[in-house]
Amino acid sequence: MPVLTEDARAVARDHYLLSIAFDAIDAAPGQFVNIKAGSNADPLLRRPFSIYDRAGSVLEIVVRVVGRGTAWLSGCRAGADIDVLAPLGRGFTLAEDKRALIVGGGVGNAPLQYLARELRARACRVTYLYGAASGEFVYCEDAFRAASDDFLLTTDDGSAGRRGRITDALAEVLAERAFDIAYVCGPTPMMRAAAALLAPRDIAFELSVENYFGCGIGVCSGCSIGTTDGLRRACVDGPVFDGRAIHWESLEAQS
Ligand SMILES: Cc1cc2nc3c(=O)[nH]c(=O)nc-3n(C[C@H](O)[C@H](O)[C@H](O)COP(=O)(O)OP(=O)(O)OC[C@H]3O[C@@H](n4cnc5c(N)ncnc54)[C@H](O)[C@@H]3O)c2cc1C
């Protein structure tokens, strides 16, 4: 079974970094892991987490503590066996030699670090907009800076970086510069606002949704959302979707 290589490490208020070593694994940016959080049958359902980064057969995740499963994970120690299914889902399209814009909100920045690194390895110029509610929730800032050519941090309360919403920064950047492709992950209202700014422009964009999952492997259809192609299961048809394909009302009803 995959094993935690070190104690779960606090990287911001309520946020923990976990490094999980597999015998062997191939995982792409935007895919996720589904973890049995707890040592007995309760909680029953696995908990999905984005792949924050990957070094060979070690996957890193960032866990924000919101309930029982995430609290349990935050207390895991080095050497713990992790009951995890991975990699799952459909990841981001990896552009090559493009002007890429990445926009993350809160813990939704998690899948975007591995993405940024892989895009730069493909000769993309990466502009990264990192949004958080407040400075105490900003995690792994140095790693995000190192993975991008331009990096802008905003916090809603101005306690770190520029004061304001990340979508305000997005509007400014889009008015000033051209991009070929954009990638977004964060709370549903933030993604909807970002999509409204991106959709009228001649720019491809993808979103990673984080609605509630049941089984995580496409069996229960509990995570289905409406798209221009009909109902799609976020766990197997996503979590990454074409930004123009999503019917926002259906996603909001699930968040
Ligand atoms: C594809 C995907 C990727 C994700 N990636 C990450 C990640 O990288 N890091 C991270 O910290 N979290 C991530 N999440 C969210 C994470 O799965 C949930 O926070 C986790 O399952 C909560 O488990 P819990 O037992 O601690 O909380 P519970 O006890 O189940 O719930 C506690 C509270 O959190 C709310 N909640 C639970 N799940 C969600 C959800 N999916 N969306 C919004 N609110 C929720 C509940 O309504 C409740 O209020 C992701 C979710 C998805 C679907």
The ligand as a Tripos MOL2 file, in Angstrom:
@<TRIPOS>MOLECULE
LIG
   53    58     1     0     0
SMALL
NO_CHARGES

@<TRIPOS>ATOM
      1 C1        -11.8620   16.6580   -7.7690 C.3       1 LIG1
      2 C2        -11.7450   17.2240   -6.3840 C.ar      1 LIG1
      3 C3        -10.5030   17.6780   -5.9600 C.ar      1 LIG1
      4 C4        -10.3640   18.1840   -4.6720 C.ar      1 LIG1
      5 N1         -9.1320   18.6170   -4.2970 N.ar      1 LIG1
      6 C5         -8.9400   19.0460   -3.0560 C.ar      1 LIG1
      7 C6         -7.6240   19.4330   -2.6230 C.ar      1 LIG1
      8 O1         -6.6580   19.3870   -3.3880 O.2       1 LIG1
      9 N2         -7.4880   19.8250   -1.3270 N.ar      1 LIG1
     10 C7         -8.5620   19.8970   -0.4590 C.ar      1 LIG1
     11 O2         -8.3730   20.2520    0.7030 O.2       1 LIG1
     12 N3         -9.8070   19.5610   -0.8470 N.ar      1 LIG1
     13 C8        -10.0130   19.1220   -2.1110 C.ar      1 LIG1
     14 N4        -11.2730   18.7340   -2.4930 N.ar      1 LIG1
     15 C9        -12.3730   18.8210   -1.5220 C.3       1 LIG1
     16 C10       -12.2610   17.6410   -0.5410 C.3       1 LIG1
     17 O3        -12.4920   16.4360   -1.2310 O.3       1 LIG1
     18 C11       -13.2690   17.8020    0.5970 C.3       1 LIG1
     19 O4        -12.9410   18.9500    1.3290 O.3       1 LIG1
     20 C12       -13.2260   16.5810    1.5070 C.3       1 LIG1
     21 O5        -13.7950   15.4850    0.8540 O.3       1 LIG1
     22 C13       -13.9640   16.8630    2.8110 C.3       1 LIG1
     23 O6        -13.8880   15.7040    3.5890 O.3       1 LIG1
     24 P1        -14.1700   15.7690    5.1570 P.3       1 LIG1
     25 O7        -14.4900   14.3770    5.5900 O.co2     1 LIG1
     26 O8        -13.0500   16.4520    5.8580 O.co2     1 LIG1
     27 O9        -15.4030   16.7270    5.2500 O.3       1 LIG1
     28 P2        -16.9320   16.3440    5.4900 P.3       1 LIG1
     29 O10       -17.0910   15.9640    6.9450 O.co2     1 LIG1
     30 O11       -17.4020   15.3890    4.4430 O.co2     1 LIG1
     31 O12       -17.5690   17.7630    5.2230 O.3       1 LIG1
     32 C14       -17.1760   18.8980    6.0030 C.3       1 LIG1
     33 C15       -17.6670   20.1600    5.3340 C.3       1 LIG1
     34 O13       -17.0450   20.3280    4.0510 O.3       1 LIG1
     35 C16       -18.0460   20.3900    3.0380 C.3       1 LIG1
     36 N5        -17.5480   19.6710    1.8690 N.ar      1 LIG1
     37 C17       -17.1990   18.3710    1.7800 C.ar      1 LIG1
     38 N6        -16.7770   18.0630    0.5360 N.ar      1 LIG1
     39 C18       -16.8820   19.1920   -0.1830 C.ar      1 LIG1
     40 C19       -16.6190   19.5480   -1.5510 C.ar      1 LIG1
     41 N7        -16.1710   18.6680   -2.4510 N.pl3     1 LIG1
     42 N8        -16.8390   20.8280   -1.9330 N.ar      1 LIG1
     43 C20       -17.2910   21.7400   -1.0710 C.ar      1 LIG1
     44 N9        -17.5590   21.4740    0.2310 N.ar      1 LIG1
     45 C21       -17.3540   20.2320    0.6690 C.ar      1 LIG1
     46 C22       -19.2770   19.7260    3.6460 C.3       1 LIG1
     47 O14       -20.4890   20.2240    3.0940 O.3       1 LIG1
     48 C23       -19.1710   20.1270    5.1010 C.3       1 LIG1
     49 O15       -19.6700   21.4300    5.2990 O.3       1 LIG1
     50 C24       -11.4630   18.2530   -3.7870 C.ar      1 LIG1
     51 C25       -12.7120   17.7890   -4.2080 C.ar      1 LIG1
     52 C26       -12.8540   17.2850   -5.4980 C.ar      1 LIG1
     53 C27       -14.1780   16.7800   -5.9400 C.3       1 LIG1
@<TRIPOS>BOND
     1     1     2 1
     2     2     3 ar
     3     2    52 ar
     4     3     4 ar
     5     4     5 ar
     6     4    50 ar
     7     5     6 ar
     8     6     7 ar
     9     6    13 1
    10     7     8 2
    11     7     9 ar
    12     9    10 ar
    13    10    11 2
    14    10    12 ar
    15    12    13 ar
    16    13    14 ar
    17    14    15 1
    18    14    50 ar
    19    15    16 1
    20    16    17 1
    21    16    18 1
    22    18    19 1
    23    18    20 1
    24    20    21 1
    25    20    22 1
    26    22    23 1
    27    23    24 1
    28    24    25 2
    29    24    26 1
    30    24    27 1
    31    27    28 1
    32    28    29 2
    33    28    30 1
    34    28    31 1
    35    31    32 1
    36    32    33 1
    37    33    34 1
    38    33    48 1
    39    34    35 1
    40    35    36 1
    41    35    46 1
    42    36    37 ar
    43    36    45 ar
    44    37    38 ar
    45    38    39 ar
    46    39    40 ar
    47    39    45 ar
    48    40    41 1
    49    40    42 ar
    50    42    43 ar
    51    43    44 ar
    52    44    45 ar
    53    46    47 1
    54    46    48 1
    55    48    49 1
    56    50    51 ar
    57    51    52 ar
    58    52    53 1
@<TRIPOS>SUBSTRUCTURE
     1 LIG1         1 GROUP 0 **** ****
